[in-house]
Amino acid sequence: MENNKYFFVCRTCGEKIAGFGPWFAHQQQCPACGSKWVDVRYQNDPAGIQQLIADKNTRVESFFHYFDYLPLINRNNIITSGEGAIPVERWAFLEEFAQHYFGTNLTVLVYRNDLNGGTGTFKDVAAAMAASVLKEYGIREYCVASTGNIATAFAFYLAKAGISLSVFIPQDALKSNEAGVSCFGQRVYRIKGDYALAKKICAEFSKKYNIPMSGGNIDPARVEAKKTQVFEWLRQLGYIPDVYIQSLAGGTGPIAIDKALNDIRHLGLFTKDPRYILVQPSGCNPMTVAWEKAKATAYPDGWTQDFPIFNSPQTRIPTLANGNPQTYPILAPLVHKTNGEFITFDENLHVEVSRLVAYETGIKAGPAAAIAVGGFFQSLQQGLLQNGERVMINLGEGTDRAPDLLEEMIYTTIETDNVANCSPFHRETLRSKLYKPFLP
């Protein structure tokens, strides 16, 4: 396929690769050095992005609004369900909490990935981009290892494209995620082990049958899709937030944000990069452990390569159960240069977070999303947020994939067989109980 639109540049050796055609032909790695990390560059003038951002009158149907700066040649190959066209909301209740209890004036913004038109998670844009690219190159079978959400998103979008998918999930993956893959007619392999073993077996399957495998957190399709959130922030808000908070398993989000900002840095659309506050659950936090060690030892030579591996991590948040953080060497310098932080949130409070969010907004935040919002509370406790800052929280998913969490959120029920045990109540009386776990 003739490609005059984009090309790849190897991050390791600088080799120029003519797009996804030769990329797939060389098993998704640089033909010169074998690296799997590339930057996507476009022939179009980047100033065109500014025009797309400034277009306030056109209704944005999906992230393919930015088609000219996505690695797809033919619009007829687009697979979409309206993902990426999601609002940025302002959550005043978190602003009021920060002001009242910490004396900190903040603007708190939330990017509502639970409203994505595909499967309602942060993974939908990546899956839509991947499905479109695979369709464009006539790839009929694909495989991916996943802790849950990416599996369901890929299963949905590849099914729309008529592409068969084999998914390898760890033993502790949520049953609802398994069902989400299976119901779209895609194959599930539940591995008798952790996510690291699932990735290993998936890679062996890919090699044995010559079936392309998802490139993980640095896959160019994933990165290019997720970078468009930056364009949407600029289109909707007119600025880049001062702080970005996200729950963390692998970390494509920050990698993609950094890619987008580097692409448009020369256009003068923003003045500084956000500080990245990346949140891990207490049951699986190898990146935070590595970061704390690096800080304590003043970031010695080789510090980005020094991280622990948690074998079969025991966590209540299976979608974040990545015990072997291969992206830490990429994320750690990014967090360091922006004066950000890796932090840990007590995962035993994730139900309390979801209850509070539902009480205040009517939004049912899923497990990983609850960890991100919990990271906001933890950031206040640790003094990481400053007066006047604009904070963006990535709300990764809703509770549709986690029916067990929805059941755990029940807290107002009283069992009775007699009206004598029933009395009027005022909803407001629940407020203090809901906020109590997060008070200083």
Backbone hydrogen bonds, N-H to C=O, Kabsch-Sander energy under -0.5 kcal/mol:
donor,donor_aa,acceptor,acceptor_aa,energy
7,F,41,R,-2.2
8,F,17,I,-3.4
9,V,39,D,-2.3
10,C,15,E,-2.8
11,R,37,W,-2.5
14,G,10,C,-1.4
17,I,8,F,-2.8
19,G,17,I,-2.1
23,W,19,G,-1.4
24,F,20,F,-2.7
25,A,21,G,-1.9
26,H,22,P,-1.5
27,Q,24,F,-1.6
28,Q,23,W,-3.0
29,Q,23,W,-0.6
30,C,35,S,-3.2
34,G,30,C,-1.9
38,V,36,K,-0.6
39,D,9,V,-2.6
41,R,7,F,-3.1
41,R,39,D,-0.5
43,Q,5,K,-3.0
44,N,5,K,-0.5
48,G,45,D,-2.4
49,I,46,P,-1.8
50,Q,46,P,-0.6
50,Q,47,A,-0.5
51,Q,47,A,-1.1
52,L,48,G,-1.8
53,I,49,I,-2.4
54,A,50,Q,-2.1
55,D,51,Q,-0.9
56,K,54,A,-1.3
61,E,59,R,-0.6
63,F,83,E,-2.1
65,H,62,S,-1.7
66,Y,63,F,-1.9
67,F,64,F,-1.6
69,Y,66,Y,-2.4
70,L,67,F,-1.9
72,L,70,L,-2.3
75,R,73,I,-0.5
77,N,74,N,-2.0
78,I,75,R,-1.8
80,T,78,I,-0.5
85,A,82,G,-0.8
86,I,84,G,-1.5
89,E,87,P,-0.6
89,E,110,V,-3.0
91,W,89,E,-0.5
91,W,108,V,-2.1
92,A,90,R,-1.0
94,L,91,W,-0.8
95,E,91,W,-1.2
96,E,92,A,-2.8
97,F,93,F,-1.7
98,A,94,L,-2.3
99,Q,95,E,-2.2
100,H,96,E,-2.7
101,Y,97,F,-2.5
102,F,98,A,-1.4
103,G,99,Q,-1.0
104,T,98,A,-1.9
105,N,103,G,-0.5
106,L,104,T,-0.7
107,T,389,E,-2.3
108,V,106,L,-0.6
109,L,107,T,-0.6
109,L,391,V,-3.7
110,V,89,E,-2.7
111,Y,393,I,-2.4
112,R,87,P,-1.7
112,R,110,V,-0.7
113,N,111,Y,-1.8
113,N,395,L,-1.3
115,L,112,R,-1.7
116,N,113,N,-1.7
122,F,396,G,-1.6
124,D,121,T,-1.5
127,A,123,K,-2.3
128,A,124,D,-2.7
129,M,125,V,-2.2
130,A,126,A,-2.5
131,A,127,A,-2.7
132,S,128,A,-1.9
133,V,129,M,-2.4
134,L,130,A,-2.7
135,K,131,A,-2.2
136,E,132,S,-2.2
137,Y,133,V,-1.6
138,G,135,K,-1.5
139,I,134,L,-2.4
140,R,138,G,-0.5
142,Y,164,S,-2.2
143,C,212,P,-1.5
144,V,166,S,-2.1
146,S,168,F,-2.3
152,T,148,G,-1.8
153,A,149,N,-2.2
154,F,150,I,-2.7
155,A,151,A,-2.5
156,F,152,T,-2.1
157,Y,153,A,-2.5
158,L,154,F,-2.7
159,A,155,A,-1.4
160,K,156,F,-1.6
161,A,157,Y,-1.3
162,G,159,A,-1.1
163,I,158,L,-3.2
164,S,140,R,-2.4
166,S,142,Y,-2.1
167,V,165,L,-0.5
167,V,187,R,-2.7
168,F,144,V,-2.5
169,I,167,V,-0.6
169,I,189,Y,-2.3
171,Q,193,G,-2.8
173,A,170,P,-1.7
177,N,174,L,-0.6
178,E,174,L,-1.7
179,A,175,K,-2.5
180,G,176,S,-2.0
181,V,177,N,-1.6
182,S,178,E,-2.5
183,C,179,A,-2.7
184,F,181,V,-1.0
185,G,182,S,-2.2
186,Q,181,V,-1.4
187,R,165,L,-2.0
189,Y,167,V,-3.1
190,R,188,V,-0.5
191,I,169,I,-3.1
191,I,189,Y,-0.8
193,G,191,I,-2.3
198,A,194,D,-1.9
199,K,195,Y,-2.5
200,K,196,A,-2.0
201,I,197,L,-2.6
202,C,198,A,-2.2
203,A,199,K,-2.4
204,E,200,K,-2.0
205,F,201,I,-2.5
206,S,202,C,-2.6
207,K,203,A,-2.2
208,K,204,E,-2.6
209,Y,205,F,-2.2
210,N,206,S,-0.8
211,I,206,S,-1.6
214,S,143,C,-2.5
218,I,215,G,-0.7
219,D,216,G,-1.7
223,V,219,D,-2.6
224,E,220,P,-2.3
225,A,221,A,-1.7
226,K,222,R,-2.6
227,K,223,V,-1.6
228,T,225,A,-1.3
229,Q,226,K,-1.4
230,V,227,K,-1.7
231,F,227,K,-0.7
232,E,228,T,-2.1
233,W,229,Q,-2.2
234,L,230,V,-2.2
235,R,231,F,-2.3
236,Q,232,E,-3.0
237,L,233,W,-3.2
238,G,233,W,-1.1
239,Y,233,W,-0.6
242,D,390,R,-1.6
243,V,390,R,-1.9
244,Y,275,R,-2.9
245,I,392,M,-3.0
246,Q,277,I,-1.6
248,L,279,V,-2.6
255,I,251,G,-1.4
256,A,252,T,-2.9
257,I,253,G,-2.5
258,D,254,P,-2.4
259,K,255,I,-1.9
260,A,256,A,-2.5
261,L,257,I,-2.5
262,N,258,D,-2.2
263,D,259,K,-1.9
264,I,260,A,-1.5
265,R,261,L,-0.8
267,L,264,I,-2.0
268,G,265,R,-1.3
269,L,264,I,-0.6
275,R,242,D,-2.8
277,I,244,Y,-3.0
277,I,275,R,-0.6
278,L,276,Y,-0.6
278,L,341,E,-2.5
279,V,246,Q,-2.8
280,Q,343,I,-2.6
282,S,345,F,-1.7
284,C,281,P,-1.8
289,V,285,N,-2.2
290,A,286,P,-2.3
291,W,287,M,-2.5
292,E,288,T,-2.7
293,K,289,V,-1.9
294,A,290,A,-2.2
295,K,291,W,-2.6
296,A,292,E,-2.2
297,T,293,K,-1.3
298,A,295,K,-1.5
299,Y,294,A,-3.3
303,W,300,P,-1.9
305,Q,302,G,-1.5
306,D,303,W,-1.2
307,F,305,Q,-1.0
310,F,323,G,-2.7
311,N,309,I,-0.8
315,T,313,P,-0.8
320,L,317,I,-2.2
321,A,318,P,-1.7
322,N,320,L,-2.0
323,G,321,A,-0.7
326,Q,324,N,-2.0
328,Y,325,P,-1.8
330,I,327,T,-1.4
331,L,327,T,-2.7
332,A,328,Y,-3.0
334,L,330,I,-0.9
335,V,331,L,-2.7
336,H,332,A,-2.5
337,K,333,P,-2.6
338,T,334,L,-1.0
339,N,336,H,-1.4
340,G,335,V,-3.0
341,E,276,Y,-2.3
343,I,278,L,-2.6
345,F,280,Q,-2.3
347,E,345,F,-0.7
349,L,346,D,-2.1
350,H,347,E,-1.6
353,V,349,L,-2.1
354,S,350,H,-2.1
355,R,351,V,-2.4
356,L,352,E,-2.2
357,V,353,V,-2.7
358,A,354,S,-2.3
359,Y,355,R,-2.4
360,E,356,L,-2.4
361,T,357,V,-2.4
362,G,357,V,-0.6
362,G,358,A,-1.6
363,I,357,V,-0.7
365,A,363,I,-1.0
366,G,397,E,-2.6
370,A,366,G,-2.5
371,I,367,P,-1.6
372,A,368,A,-1.6
373,V,369,A,-2.3
374,G,370,A,-2.8
375,G,371,I,-1.7
376,F,372,A,-1.0
376,F,373,V,-0.7
377,F,373,V,-1.5
378,Q,374,G,-2.6
379,S,375,G,-2.3
380,L,376,F,-1.8
381,Q,377,F,-2.2
382,Q,378,Q,-2.1
383,G,380,L,-1.3
384,L,379,S,-2.9
385,L,379,S,-0.5
388,G,105,N,-3.0
389,E,386,Q,-1.9
391,V,107,T,-3.3
391,V,389,E,-0.6
392,M,243,V,-3.1
393,I,109,L,-2.8
393,I,391,V,-0.5
394,N,245,I,-2.6
394,N,392,M,-0.5
395,L,111,Y,-1.7
395,L,393,I,-0.9
396,G,394,N,-1.1
398,G,120,G,-0.8
399,T,364,K,-0.9
402,A,399,T,-1.7
405,L,402,A,-0.7
406,L,402,A,-1.7
407,E,403,P,-1.9
408,E,404,D,-2.0
409,M,405,L,-1.4
410,I,407,E,-1.5
421,N,418,N,-1.9
422,C,419,V,-2.0
427,R,425,F,-0.5
429,T,426,H,-2.1
430,L,427,R,-2.1
431,R,428,E,-1.4
434,L,430,L,-1.9
435,Y,431,R,-2.0
436,K,432,S,-1.4
438,F,435,Y,-2.1
439,L,436,K,-1.5
